[in-house]
Amino acid sequence: MNTSLKAFIYLAATLGVSWLNLAAAAAATKRDDGDEPGTVMSIGDAALIFGGIPLAVSLLLMILIWAPSRGRSKSTQISNY
């Protein structure tokens, strides 16, 4: 298979999946009986939930991994294993 055919197949598959996702989203806009949508999330709330919490967890893990190594003395000898 040549490169241009592979690129065309990849592009067609990507566009096909994208259109399937759009069709599913369009079908989901129909409201059913008893459907009670919640309030709209603000940009600040979304940034804190989807950005702030993962960043805080990552920083906490980084500190928990980095902190124990601060107490160790650095070895200057080269081992001959």
N, CA, C and O atoms as CSV, one atom per row, in Angstrom:
chain,resi,resn,atom,element,x,y,z
A,1,MET,N,N,0.842,-1.166,0.000
A,1,MET,CA,C,0.000,0.000,0.000
A,1,MET,C,C,0.892,1.236,0.000
A,1,MET,O,O,1.834,1.320,0.788
A,2,ASN,N,N,0.610,2.170,-0.856
A,2,ASN,CA,C,1.447,3.360,-0.870
A,2,ASN,C,C,0.999,4.354,0.203
A,2,ASN,O,O,-0.061,4.202,0.809
A,3,THR,N,N,1.812,5.351,0.417
A,3,THR,CA,C,1.593,6.289,1.516
A,3,THR,C,C,0.335,7.113,1.328
A,3,THR,O,O,-0.386,7.364,2.293
A,4,SER,N,N,0.057,7.539,0.109
A,4,SER,CA,C,-1.124,8.373,-0.105
A,4,SER,C,C,-2.419,7.585,0.126
A,4,SER,O,O,-3.399,8.149,0.612
A,5,LEU,N,N,-2.436,6.299,-0.212
A,5,LEU,CA,C,-3.620,5.477,0.036
A,5,LEU,C,C,-3.827,5.279,1.536
A,5,LEU,O,O,-4.959,5.328,2.018
A,6,LYS,N,N,-2.743,5.057,2.275
A,6,LYS,CA,C,-2.841,4.927,3.729
A,6,LYS,C,C,-3.367,6.215,4.351
A,6,LYS,O,O,-4.204,6.182,5.253
A,7,ALA,N,N,-2.870,7.347,3.863
A,7,ALA,CA,C,-3.307,8.634,4.392
A,7,ALA,C,C,-4.790,8.858,4.087
A,7,ALA,O,O,-5.522,9.378,4.929
A,8,PHE,N,N,-5.237,8.470,2.891
A,8,PHE,CA,C,-6.644,8.629,2.531
A,8,PHE,C,C,-7.531,7.741,3.403
A,8,PHE,O,O,-8.591,8.181,3.848
A,9,ILE,N,N,-7.119,6.514,3.650
A,9,ILE,CA,C,-7.903,5.597,4.493
A,9,ILE,C,C,-7.974,6.139,5.915
A,9,ILE,O,O,-9.033,6.099,6.541
A,10,TYR,N,N,-6.865,6.639,6.424
A,10,TYR,CA,C,-6.845,7.215,7.770
A,10,TYR,C,C,-7.773,8.424,7.847
A,10,TYR,O,O,-8.534,8.563,8.804
A,11,LEU,N,N,-7.713,9.294,6.846
A,11,LEU,CA,C,-8.564,10.479,6.818
A,11,LEU,C,C,-10.036,10.094,6.736
A,11,LEU,O,O,-10.865,10.667,7.443
A,12,ALA,N,N,-10.369,9.132,5.881
A,12,ALA,CA,C,-11.759,8.706,5.734
A,12,ALA,C,C,-12.274,8.085,7.035
A,12,ALA,O,O,-13.413,8.339,7.426
A,13,ALA,N,N,-11.465,7.290,7.697
A,13,ALA,CA,C,-11.885,6.672,8.954
A,13,ALA,C,C,-12.078,7.730,10.035
A,13,ALA,O,O,-13.032,7.663,10.810
A,14,THR,N,N,-11.181,8.699,10.088
A,14,THR,CA,C,-11.293,9.761,11.080
A,14,THR,C,C,-12.550,10.591,10.859
A,14,THR,O,O,-13.274,10.896,11.807
A,15,LEU,N,N,-12.806,10.955,9.610
A,15,LEU,CA,C,-14.007,11.729,9.315
A,15,LEU,C,C,-15.271,10.920,9.575
A,15,LEU,O,O,-16.272,11.462,10.042
A,16,GLY,N,N,-15.228,9.630,9.276
A,16,GLY,CA,C,-16.394,8.781,9.532
A,16,GLY,C,C,-16.733,8.700,11.007
A,16,GLY,O,O,-17.900,8.792,11.388
A,17,VAL,N,N,-15.719,8.527,11.836
A,17,VAL,CA,C,-15.945,8.470,13.280
A,17,VAL,C,C,-16.432,9.818,13.791
A,17,VAL,O,O,-17.291,9.872,14.672
A,18,SER,N,N,-15.893,10.906,13.250
A,18,SER,CA,C,-16.335,12.240,13.658
A,18,SER,C,C,-17.804,12.448,13.334
A,18,SER,O,O,-18.549,12.981,14.156
A,19,TRP,N,N,-18.227,12.037,12.158
A,19,TRP,CA,C,-19.636,12.197,11.771
A,19,TRP,C,C,-20.546,11.325,12.629
A,19,TRP,O,O,-21.669,11.719,12.942
A,20,LEU,N,N,-20.065,10.137,13.011
A,20,LEU,CA,C,-20.868,9.298,13.903
A,20,LEU,C,C,-21.050,9.970,15.261
A,20,LEU,O,O,-22.132,9.915,15.845
A,21,ASN,N,N,-19.993,10.602,15.760
A,21,ASN,CA,C,-20.103,11.313,17.031
A,21,ASN,C,C,-21.058,12.490,16.924
A,21,ASN,O,O,-21.830,12.742,17.848
A,22,LEU,N,N,-21.019,13.210,15.816
A,22,LEU,CA,C,-21.933,14.330,15.631
A,22,LEU,C,C,-23.377,13.859,15.529
A,22,LEU,O,O,-24.283,14.506,16.054
A,23,ALA,N,N,-23.592,12.738,14.856
A,23,ALA,CA,C,-24.949,12.209,14.730
A,23,ALA,C,C,-25.487,11.787,16.095
A,23,ALA,O,O,-26.660,12.012,16.393
A,24,ALA,N,N,-24.653,11.184,16.918
A,24,ALA,CA,C,-25.088,10.786,18.250
A,24,ALA,C,C,-25.396,12.016,19.106
A,24,ALA,O,O,-26.358,12.009,19.875
A,25,ALA,N,N,-24.596,13.058,18.980
A,25,ALA,CA,C,-24.848,14.272,19.747
A,25,ALA,C,C,-26.133,14.956,19.286
A,25,ALA,O,O,-26.880,15.493,20.103
A,26,ALA,N,N,-26.388,14.938,17.994
A,26,ALA,CA,C,-27.619,15.548,17.479
A,26,ALA,C,C,-28.837,14.768,17.942
A,26,ALA,O,O,-29.875,15.364,18.231
A,27,ALA,N,N,-28.735,13.467,18.017
A,27,ALA,CA,C,-29.859,12.657,18.481
A,27,ALA,C,C,-30.112,12.873,19.963
A,27,ALA,O,O,-31.240,12.707,20.426
A,28,ALA,N,N,-29.089,13.239,20.709
A,28,ALA,CA,C,-29.227,13.428,22.151
A,28,ALA,C,C,-29.890,14.752,22.502
A,28,ALA,O,O,-30.221,14.979,23.666
A,29,THR,N,N,-30.093,15.629,21.527
A,29,THR,CA,C,-30.709,16.919,21.815
A,29,THR,C,C,-32.218,16.806,21.978
A,29,THR,O,O,-32.855,17.738,22.467
A,30,LYS,N,N,-32.790,15.697,21.581
A,30,LYS,CA,C,-34.233,15.499,21.747
A,30,LYS,C,C,-34.523,15.228,23.217
A,30,LYS,O,O,-33.958,14.317,23.822
A,31,ARG,N,N,-35.404,16.030,23.771
A,31,ARG,CA,C,-35.730,15.909,25.187
A,31,ARG,C,C,-36.780,14.830,25.387
A,31,ARG,O,O,-37.754,14.755,24.637
A,32,ASP,N,N,-36.584,14.002,26.388
A,32,ASP,CA,C,-37.539,12.962,26.736
A,32,ASP,C,C,-38.428,13.458,27.873
A,32,ASP,O,O,-38.113,14.451,28.528
A,33,ASP,N,N,-39.529,12.767,28.099
A,33,ASP,CA,C,-40.400,13.099,29.225
A,33,ASP,C,C,-39.658,12.858,30.529
A,33,ASP,O,O,-39.013,11.823,30.700
A,34,GLY,N,N,-39.746,13.793,31.433
A,34,GLY,CA,C,-39.089,13.652,32.718
A,34,GLY,C,C,-37.645,14.100,32.715
A,34,GLY,O,O,-36.972,14.014,33.742
A,35,ASP,N,N,-37.157,14.575,31.594
A,35,ASP,CA,C,-35.776,15.030,31.510
A,35,ASP,C,C,-35.655,16.381,32.199
A,35,ASP,O,O,-36.329,17.338,31.818
A,36,GLU,N,N,-34.810,16.461,33.200
A,36,GLU,CA,C,-34.614,17.707,33.920
A,36,GLU,C,C,-33.143,18.095,33.853
A,36,GLU,O,O,-32.348,17.641,34.676
A,37,PRO,N,N,-32.772,18.924,32.890
A,37,PRO,CA,C,-31.366,19.310,32.794
A,37,PRO,C,C,-30.958,20.182,33.976
A,37,PRO,O,O,-31.764,20.940,34.514
A,38,GLY,N,N,-29.727,20.065,34.358
A,38,GLY,CA,C,-29.210,20.852,35.475
A,38,GLY,C,C,-28.833,22.252,35.028
A,38,GLY,O,O,-29.105,22.653,33.896
A,39,THR,N,N,-28.213,22.977,35.917
A,39,THR,CA,C,-27.777,24.329,35.587
A,39,THR,C,C,-26.496,24.261,34.752
A,39,THR,O,O,-25.785,23.256,34.750
A,40,VAL,N,N,-26.229,25.341,34.058
A,40,VAL,CA,C,-25.049,25.413,33.202
A,40,VAL,C,C,-23.823,25.667,34.079
A,40,VAL,O,O,-23.851,26.510,34.976
A,41,MET,N,N,-22.746,24.923,33.807
A,41,MET,CA,C,-21.508,25.088,34.563
A,41,MET,C,C,-20.749,26.292,34.005
A,41,MET,O,O,-20.599,26.431,32.791
A,42,SER,N,N,-20.278,27.151,34.892
A,42,SER,CA,C,-19.524,28.318,34.451
A,42,SER,C,C,-18.117,27.910,34.024
A,42,SER,O,O,-17.656,26.812,34.337
A,43,ILE,N,N,-17.450,28.796,33.315
A,43,ILE,CA,C,-16.100,28.518,32.837
A,43,ILE,C,C,-15.136,28.392,34.009
A,43,ILE,O,O,-14.220,27.571,33.976
A,44,GLY,N,N,-15.339,29.204,35.044
A,44,GLY,CA,C,-14.480,29.122,36.221
A,44,GLY,C,C,-14.623,27.797,36.952
A,44,GLY,O,O,-13.635,27.204,37.383
A,45,ASP,N,N,-15.880,27.331,37.088
A,45,ASP,CA,C,-16.105,26.035,37.729
A,45,ASP,C,C,-15.479,24.914,36.920
A,45,ASP,O,O,-14.854,24.012,37.478
A,46,ALA,N,N,-15.647,24.968,35.609
A,46,ALA,CA,C,-15.070,23.929,34.746
A,46,ALA,C,C,-13.551,23.937,34.831
A,46,ALA,O,O,-12.927,22.876,34.857
A,47,ALA,N,N,-12.946,25.127,34.873
A,47,ALA,CA,C,-11.488,25.216,34.965
A,47,ALA,C,C,-10.995,24.655,36.293
A,47,ALA,O,O,-9.971,23.972,36.335
A,48,LEU,N,N,-11.712,24.936,37.374
A,48,LEU,CA,C,-11.298,24.415,38.671
A,48,LEU,C,C,-11.461,22.903,38.747
A,48,LEU,O,O,-10.584,22.214,39.268
A,49,ILE,N,N,-12.561,22.382,38.240
A,49,ILE,CA,C,-12.818,20.950,38.338
A,49,ILE,C,C,-11.910,20.157,37.409
A,49,ILE,O,O,-11.274,19.191,37.829
A,50,PHE,N,N,-11.849,20.569,36.141
A,50,PHE,CA,C,-11.109,19.787,35.149
A,50,PHE,C,C,-9.655,20.198,35.004
A,50,PHE,O,O,-8.889,19.500,34.341
A,51,GLY,N,N,-9.255,21.303,35.600
A,51,GLY,CA,C,-7.867,21.733,35.544
A,51,GLY,C,C,-7.219,21.811,36.900
A,51,GLY,O,O,-6.103,21.326,37.089
A,52,GLY,N,N,-7.910,22.419,37.854
A,52,GLY,CA,C,-7.337,22.638,39.173
A,52,GLY,C,C,-7.158,21.372,39.986
A,52,GLY,O,O,-6.107,21.167,40.594
A,53,ILE,N,N,-8.169,20.524,40.002
A,53,ILE,CA,C,-8.076,19.288,40.783
A,53,ILE,C,C,-6.995,18.362,40.243
A,53,ILE,O,O,-6.182,17.879,41.032
A,54,PRO,N,N,-6.938,18.083,38.928
A,54,PRO,CA,C,-5.834,17.240,38.435
A,54,PRO,C,C,-4.455,17.862,38.682
A,54,PRO,O,O,-3.496,17.149,38.976
A,55,LEU,N,N,-4.358,19.173,38.566
A,55,LEU,CA,C,-3.081,19.834,38.828
A,55,LEU,C,C,-2.696,19.691,40.294
A,55,LEU,O,O,-1.534,19.428,40.601
A,56,ALA,N,N,-3.647,19.860,41.202
A,56,ALA,CA,C,-3.361,19.719,42.631
A,56,ALA,C,C,-2.942,18.296,42.978
A,56,ALA,O,O,-2.013,18.097,43.761
A,57,VAL,N,N,-3.616,17.306,42.404
A,57,VAL,CA,C,-3.261,15.909,42.658
A,57,VAL,C,C,-1.866,15.611,42.106
A,57,VAL,O,O,-1.078,14.923,42.754
A,58,SER,N,N,-1.563,16.120,40.927
A,58,SER,CA,C,-0.238,15.910,40.334
A,58,SER,C,C,0.857,16.548,41.191
A,58,SER,O,O,1.905,15.944,41.415
A,59,LEU,N,N,0.612,17.755,41.662
A,59,LEU,CA,C,1.597,18.417,42.511
A,59,LEU,C,C,1.778,17.675,43.833
A,59,LEU,O,O,2.901,17.548,44.321
A,60,LEU,N,N,0.690,17.189,44.414
A,60,LEU,CA,C,0.785,16.428,45.653
A,60,LEU,C,C,1.611,15.162,45.450
A,60,LEU,O,O,2.475,14.846,46.269
A,61,LEU,N,N,1.352,14.437,44.367
A,61,LEU,CA,C,2.128,13.228,44.080
A,61,LEU,C,C,3.597,13.557,43.839
A,61,LEU,O,O,4.483,12.829,44.287
A,62,MET,N,N,3.851,14.648,43.133
A,62,MET,CA,C,5.224,15.045,42.867
A,62,MET,C,C,5.954,15.343,44.175
A,62,MET,O,O,7.106,14.943,44.347
A,63,ILE,N,N,5.297,16.036,45.089
A,63,ILE,CA,C,5.923,16.356,46.373
A,63,ILE,C,C,6.134,15.090,47.195
A,63,ILE,O,O,7.182,14.925,47.819
A,64,LEU,N,N,5.145,14.195,47.200
A,64,LEU,CA,C,5.283,12.959,47.969
A,64,LEU,C,C,6.393,12.062,47.430
A,64,LEU,O,O,7.020,11.332,48.199
A,65,ILE,N,N,6.640,12.103,46.148
A,65,ILE,CA,C,7.717,11.301,45.554
A,65,ILE,C,C,9.065,11.992,45.742
A,65,ILE,O,O,10.070,11.325,45.987
A,66,TRP,N,N,9.098,13.304,45.631
A,66,TRP,CA,C,10.351,14.064,45.683
A,66,TRP,C,C,10.859,14.241,47.109
A,66,TRP,O,O,12.069,14.217,47.333
A,67,ALA,N,N,9.960,14.418,48.083
A,67,ALA,CA,C,10.357,14.768,49.452
A,67,ALA,C,C,11.264,13.731,50.119
A,67,ALA,O,O,12.242,14.132,50.749
A,68,PRO,N,N,11.004,12.431,50.022
A,68,PRO,CA,C,11.905,11.485,50.699
A,68,PRO,C,C,13.342,11.522,50.186
A,68,PRO,O,O,14.269,11.210,50.933
A,69,SER,N,N,13.538,11.890,48.949
A,69,SER,CA,C,14.899,11.912,48.409
A,69,SER,C,C,15.692,13.112,48.908
A,69,SER,O,O,16.916,13.119,48.779
A,70,ARG,N,N,15.048,14.117,49.468
A,70,ARG,CA,C,15.751,15.302,49.965
A,70,ARG,C,C,16.589,14.988,51.202
A,70,ARG,O,O,17.596,15.652,51.444
A,71,GLY,N,N,16.189,13.983,51.993
A,71,GLY,CA,C,16.901,13.674,53.222
A,71,GLY,C,C,18.122,12.802,53.026
A,71,GLY,O,O,18.944,12.680,53.935
A,72,ARG,N,N,18.257,12.204,51.884
A,72,ARG,CA,C,19.376,11.303,51.639
A,72,ARG,C,C,20.628,12.081,51.280
A,72,ARG,O,O,20.567,13.135,50.648
A,73,SER,N,N,21.772,11.536,51.700
A,73,SER,CA,C,23.029,12.173,51.308
A,73,SER,C,C,23.421,11.657,49.922
A,73,SER,O,O,23.116,10.525,49.547
A,74,LYS,N,N,24.083,12.497,49.201
A,74,LYS,CA,C,24.491,12.107,47.858
A,74,LYS,C,C,25.787,11.312,47.928
A,74,LYS,O,O,26.727,11.702,48.620
A,75,SER,N,N,25.831,10.215,47.220
A,75,SER,CA,C,27.023,9.378,47.195
A,75,SER,C,C,27.947,9.865,46.089
A,75,SER,O,O,27.513,10.114,44.964
A,76,THR,N,N,29.211,9.995,46.419
A,76,THR,CA,C,30.181,10.437,45.429
A,76,THR,C,C,31.028,9.283,44.895
A,76,THR,O,O,31.804,9.458,43.955
A,77,GLN,N,N,30.876,8.106,45.496
A,77,GLN,CA,C,31.665,6.965,45.050
A,77,GLN,C,C,30.960,6.262,43.899
A,77,GLN,O,O,29.732,6.202,43.833
A,78,ILE,N,N,31.771,5.737,43.001
A,78,ILE,CA,C,31.241,4.986,41.873
A,78,ILE,C,C,31.343,3.512,42.205
A,78,ILE,O,O,32.420,3.019,42.540
A,79,SER,N,N,30.251,2.821,42.115
A,79,SER,CA,C,30.286,1.393,42.443
A,79,SER,C,C,30.807,0.605,41.247
A,79,SER,O,O,30.661,1.021,40.098
A,80,ASN,N,N,31.413,-0.532,41.539
A,80,ASN,CA,C,31.988,-1.378,40.478
A,80,ASN,C,C,31.196,-2.678,40.352
A,80,ASN,O,O,31.773,-3.762,40.436
A,81,TYR,N,N,29.911,-2.583,40.156
A,81,TYR,CA,C,29.097,-3.780,40.015
A,81,TYR,C,C,29.022,-4.209,38.585
A,81,TYR,O,O,28.373,-5.207,38.273
